[in-house]
Amino acid sequence: MTPADLLTDAFSRTLESVTGAVEGLTDEDLAWQPAPGTNSIAWLVWHLTRVQDDHVADVAGTPQVWEAQGFADRMLPAFAPGVGRGDTGYGHTPEQVAAVRASADDLLAYLAAVTDATATFLATVEPADLDAVVDTRWDPPVTLGVRLVSVVDDDAQHAGQAGYLRGLLERR
């Protein structure tokens, strides 16, 4: 197994986890927040997908799936005002978190498309590429390998949070 194969498997598991967390839920279920100011399943899944899309497109030098495949045009109209086209969810206020509304079908279609784009990029990555510096704003500078593992970690945490919220939702 190559490092690219390993990373491809890790990213595919996010799609599997998220599918289990959102399948069969209504738009209202996905927007449910267990307390004011907390994350919803819709926001968590949208955010993890936007971050993966943003970060992988950046290192791949490709357009984000959000824009290139029309997901921004399809999904943003359902969001309340306050969420912009370029947002990934970082720094969102409680009002912006509550504004993110999406269907399970749209969330899963967007994540599947981003997972495919990620796999396409990873198929081009050689082991030596993982040591290439991709972000000098940090000390130490961030390598491609560190960036990809960071995104996998972020995805896993948010997918787990979405699964936990589904469990709470089913017990209300």
CORSUL-V51164 format. One record per pair of residues at least 12 apart in sequence whose C-alpha atoms are under 7 Angstrom apart, sorted by the first residue. I is the first residue (numbers start at 1). J is the second residue. D is the distance in Angstrom with one decimal. If there is no record, write none. Layout:
# CORSUL-V51164
{{I;J;D} {I;J;D}}
This chain:
# CORSUL-V51164
{{3;127;6.3} {4;122;5.4} {4;123;6.4} {4;125;6.2} {8;119;5.6} {8;122;6.7} {10;152;6.7} {11;115;6.6} {11;152;6.3} {12;115;6.6} {14;155;6.3} {14;156;6.3} {14;159;6.6} {15;111;6.6} {15;112;6.7} {17;159;6.1} {18;159;5.5} {19;108;6.7} {21;162;5.9} {21;163;4.7} {21;166;6.0} {22;104;5.7} {23;104;6.2} {25;104;6.6} {26;103;7.0} {27;101;7.0} {27;102;6.1} {27;103;5.1} {30;42;4.9} {31;101;6.0} {37;94;4.7} {39;97;6.4} {41;162;5.0} {41;165;6.6} {42;100;6.6} {42;101;6.2} {42;102;6.1} {43;97;6.1} {43;100;5.6} {44;158;5.8} {44;162;6.4} {45;107;6.8} {45;159;6.9} {46;107;6.5} {47;88;5.7} {47;89;5.4} {48;154;6.9} {48;155;5.4} {48;158;6.4} {49;111;5.6} {50;88;5.1} {51;88;5.7} {52;151;6.1} {53;65;6.4} {53;114;5.8} {56;118;6.5} {59;134;6.7} {60;121;6.3} {65;114;6.2} {71;110;6.7} {72;85;6.5} {75;102;6.6} {78;101;5.9} {78;102;6.6} {79;99;5.3} {79;100;5.0} {79;101;5.3} {80;99;4.6} {80;100;6.8} {82;96;5.9} {83;96;6.1} {130;143;6.4} {130;144;4.8} {130;145;4.3} {131;143;5.4} {131;144;6.2} {131;145;6.3} {132;144;5.7}}
